[in-house]
Amino acid sequence: MVEIIPGSSFEKGIKRIKDKKIKERVKKQILKLIENPESGKFLIGERKGERKIYIGPFRLLYAYKDDKIYLIDFDKRDRIYKKK
């Protein structure tokens, strides 16, 4: 069984979202990740090893290691890649 571990940046990003439809889409994507954790595209550069999923207009960044999915961050594209 795959374990989901949400990070603080991810939780802050989700709390900022007021639209219930977007939150529902995030839940569906997380359920899809549980089924296929390697479905996201890899990031390049300094953030190698992290993956991204597009949930328009947002990005969900995560890492998959040892049957654990680490939800790293959730934000709009123009902000998420500037964070470290």
N, C-alpha and C positions, 0 to 999 in steps of 0.2 A: 504494500500500500504506500502510495506517495503522500508525504507529509507537506503541508503548506505552512511556510513561515513568513508572515508579513513583517516587513521592516518599518521603521518609524517614518521614513519619507513616503513610503507607499500609503500608510495609514493617514498621514497628513494630507496627501493628495486626494484620497477618497473622501475625506471629511469635507473638503472644499466643494465637492460636487453636490449640487442640489437637485439636479435632474434625475428622477427615479429611473427613467429609461436608460440613461447611460450607466447607472449603477447596476441595472439588470444585465446590460450587455457585458459589463466587467465580470459579473458572477458567471455568466455563460462561458466567457473566455477562460476563466480560471478552471471551470469544470472540464473544458476541452483540454487544458494543459495537464490536468490530472490523467486524462486518457492518453495523451501524447505529449509528454514534457519537452520533447525535442522539436516541436513544431515551429517555434519562433526562430527568426533570423538572428544570426550572431552579430554583435557589434564589433567594430574594428578599432584599432588604435589602443588608447590607454585602458579601455573598458573591455578588453578581450575576455571571453568567457561568459559575458552577460548576453542575454538575448532580448529581443524586442517583439512585441505584438502590437499591431495597430488596432485601436478601438476609437475610430474617428470622432473627434479630431485629436485624440489623446494617444499616448504611447504607454504601454506597460512594460517596464524593464524587470527582468527576472534572471535568476541563475538556477541551473539544475545540477545537483551533485548528490550522489549517494542516496537516491530515492527521496530527495528533499527538494522542494521548489521554494526558493527564496524570492519573495516579491520585494524587489528593491525600490522601485519608484513608479509613480503614476502622475503624469503631467502632460501639458501640451508640448508639441514637438519643438517649438521655438524656445522653450525653457528647459526641457528635460536633458538635452545634450550638453547644456552649459554647466550643469551641476556636476559636482565630483564627490 
